[in-house]
């Protein structure tokens, strides 16, 4: 098949790896229109893809009406050359430090997502993949029966507890937009709740794994939040998160407007994670300090992935040990 992919947030963690996987596959003939405003990323993340004839990049903002009209024009101009047009929304205000910025998260994660969805419908795209977040589970982020399921009821922190959940609330709303568009026959699609995705190619030490490596590399010690004394998480390699997006995009029967957890079941405490990284960096008896506290931060986040494994052929292939080896090697190369 000949497929046109239109990807927002294309230099972000999910977007850039999607481009790489699409270019390197040979099952379909693909072309990619991607754009980003570098809110939390850099053109460097796709520098190895810029010379590909299959990839066209624009430094555009999802919230800029004129720029999005240009993307729509380009899609309309070329769409008849393709068997399918697939929109993937990766644009998001994602780093934890931004979770508390209510207006920023609303503009991009809610309004921008819906505008992009409406554009996909207008151009007659066959499919739309909505990248959501496991943050929507908030204070009900795990259970002992193989992890929290998409069908489980949600217990969320609200404005009485923390502004953090404004980010999750916005993402939750996009899932309703997605479901409505499918239920009314406008497009096929789904929403994906990712859990603690990490990448060897992250450019900024914002998330926990690059923060730990960067701290040990530069200072020989690491400072964590007080929450880290008790918190446990699973960590999903970005290669696997992106392969899940593409597995869903290729499985029409799964695009019923519903939600899919994408995660692993390799749970580890933040303390043990820190010690494991220190060991991989050759640091014995690492110095770990604690400072600050994050409100409404669940102690565990364990998701069931039974649904996506049942409906597609997806399964994660990079375990945490291998993924951390790649991260440490990448962040410390040249030393």
N, C-alpha and C positions, 0 to 999 in steps of 0.2 A: 504493500500500500504506500501511497504518497501522502504524508501527513504534515500539516502546518501546525506547529506549536507556538502559542503566544504566551510568554511567561513574564509575569511581573516580579519585581524583587529579584532579578536574575543574577545579581552579583552577591546576593546573600547566601547563607549557608546551604539552604535547600536548592535555590535557583541555579547556582553555579555548578553544582554536582549533577543536577538534572541535564544541563547542557552537555556536560562531559559524557554522561552515559548515553544520551541520545546520539551524539556525534559518533561515538565508538561502537554503537550497535549496527548490525547490518541486516536486520530483519525487514526494516521498512526504509523507504527513502524519506528523509525528514528535512524540513527547513524550520528554523527557529527565529522568531522575532522576540527579542528580549529587551527589557528596559529596567532601569534602576536610577534612583537619585543619590545613591551612596550615603543614605542616612546612617547606616551602621555597617558599611561594607566599603569595598574598594574595587576599582577596575582590575586590580592585580589578580583577583580571584578567578577571572576568566581570560587572563592574558594568553593562556595556552590554547584558547579556543577562538580568538579573534580573527585568526587567519583562515578559519574554516569557511568555505563557501556556504555551508549550511547554517551559519549563525550570523544574524544581523543585530547589532547592539545599538541602543539609543540611551543617552543620558536623559531620561525623562522621569517625571514625577507622577505617580498614580493619581495625585490630587490636582494635577494641572489639566484643566478642561481642554485647552488648545492642544497640548501634547497628546492627550488621549484621543482626541479627534483625529490626529495624524496617524496614530496606531490603527484606529478603525478604518481610515482611508486606505492604508496599506494592505490591511487584511481583505477589505472588499475588492481591492484591485487585483489581488492574486488568488483569492479563495477558490475560484473555479478550476484552478490547476491541480487541486488536491482532492483526494478521496475523503479526507476528514480534516476538520479544524478543531483543535483542542486547546482550550484556555486553562492555564494553571496559575492560580493566584498564590504566589509566595511572599508578596509584599506584606510586611507586618512590622509593628513597633515591638521588637522582641526581647531585647536585653532586659534583665531583671531591673536594672536601674531605671528603666522607662515605664515599668508596669504601673507606677503610681501617677503618671502624667495623663490624667483623664482625657483631656481634649486631644492630645496627640494620638493616643490609642484609638479614640473614637473616629477621628478624621480618616486615618489610614485603614484601620482594621475593620471598621463598620461601613462608613460611607464609601471609602475607596473600593472595598471588596464588592459592595453591591453595584456600584457604577461599572466596575469591570465585568461583573456578571451580566448586567443589562446590555453592555456592549457585546458580549459573547452571544447573547440571544439575538440582538439586532443583526449581527453579521451572519447568523445562521450556523454558528458553531455547533458541532454535534455533542461536545462534552465540555464540562467545566469541573476542575478539581479544586476544591477549597481546602487550603491548608489551615487547620484550626490548631488547637493545643490541648494537652491534658490538664492545663491549668483550670479548665472548666470544672474539673472534679473537686477542686478547692479542698475542703476539709474532709471529703469522702473519697480520698485518692487511692484506697487499697481495701482489700478484704482478704480473708484467709482461704477463699475458695478459688484460687488460681488467679486472683486479681480482679479489680473492678471492671465490670462490663459496660458496654455502650448503653445497654438498656437499664442499668441501675439508676435509681433516683439520685439527684445531686444535692449535697449539702454545702452551700456556698457561704463564705464570709461576706458580709455586706458592709455598707458605709459605717455602721456602728463599730466595725472591727478594724477595717483597713481599706484604703483606696486601692490597694493592689488588685483586688478582684474586679476593678473596673475593666482591666485588660481582659480577664476571663469572661466577663459578662458580654463584652463586645464580640469576642470570638464566638460565644454561645449564640448570639443573635445571628451571626453569619450562617450558622448551621440551619437556622429556620429559613433564611433567604434561600439557601440551597435546596432545602426540602420542598419549599413552595414552588420553586421554578420547575423541579422535576414533577411534582404532583400535578401541576397545571399543564404538563406536556410541552414546556418551552425548551427543555434541554435535558440531556442525561448528565448525571454528576453525583458527587458525594463529598463528604467532609472527612478530614483525617485529623485525629487527635494524636499528635506526636508527643513522646515523653522523653525529655532530657536528651536531646540530640547533641552530639559532639562531632567535631571534625578535626582531622589533622591539619587542615588548611585554614582554620580560623585565624583572622588577621589581628584580632584584638583580644586581650586576656579578660574578657567579660564574663564568660561562663566558668563554671567551677574547675573543669579539667585544665583548660589553658591558664587559668589564674594560678592554680597550684604549680604547674610546670614553670610558668614565668617567674613566680615568686622564688622558687627554689633556685632557678637559674641565675637570677639577679641578686638575691640577698642570702640564699642558703637557708631561708626559713619561710614559713607561710602563716598568714593571718586569716582565720576563718571566722564566720559569724558564730555567736553562741549557739545558734540552732544546730550547728554542725556536730555538737557533742552527742546529739541523739538522732539526727536525721539519717535516713537510709534512702537510696534511690537506685533505679535501674538506669543504664545509660545505653543509648542507641546510636550506633555509628551512622554517620551521614550517608555512607554508601547504601546502607540497608534502608534508611528512611526514604531515600530517593527511588530505590528499586521498588519500594511499596507503592509510591505514587504511580510509577509507570505500569506496575502490575494491575492496579485498579483502572488506569486509563485504558488498558487493553481488554478489560473484562466487562463487556456491556451489561451482563446480568447483575454485576455488583453496583452499577451506577443508578441506584434506585432512590437517591436523595438521602440515604442514611449515613451513619457515622461509622468510622473504623478506627479502632485503637491501633497504633503502630508503635511497638515497644519491644523490649526483651524481658525475660524473667530472671536475669542475672542481677539480683539485688545485692547491694554492698553498702555498708555504712560510709559516711563521708570521711570519718577518721581512718577506716581501713583503706579507702580509696587514696587518701593522702599518703599513707604509709607505703602502699603499693607503688605509687608513682615515685616516691623517694627512693625506694629500693631499685626501681628501674633506672634511676638517675645516679645510682651509686652512692646515695646518701644514707649513712647509718644513723640511727637514733635521731630522726628529724625534729627540728624545733617547730612546734605548732602553737600558735597563739590564738586567742579568741577575743574578738572585739565587735560590738554591735549586735543587734537582734532584729530579725525580720518578723513582723507581725503576720499572722494568718499563713504561716508556712507549715504545711502538713509534715508530720514526722516521717511518713512513708509515702511512696508513690509506686504502686504496683498494678499494672494494667493487664487484663486478659486480652490476648490477641487471637483467640479462637475464631472470631468472626472473619477476619481477613484471611486467616490460614485456611478456613473452610471454603470461602468463596473465590479465592484466587490461589495461585501456586506460590505465593510469596512466603519466604521465611528468611530470618536474618542469617547472614553467613560470617559476619565478623564479630567474634566474641570480644569481651572487654580486654582480655589480656593482649590479644593481637592489636586491637584498636589503640590501646595505650602505648604499646611499643611504637606504633606509627606516629602518634602524637609527640612522644618524647624525642624520637629521631628527627622529626621535622622541626620542632621548636628549638632543638639544641644543635642543629647542624651548623657547621662552620666554627664550632668551639675548638 
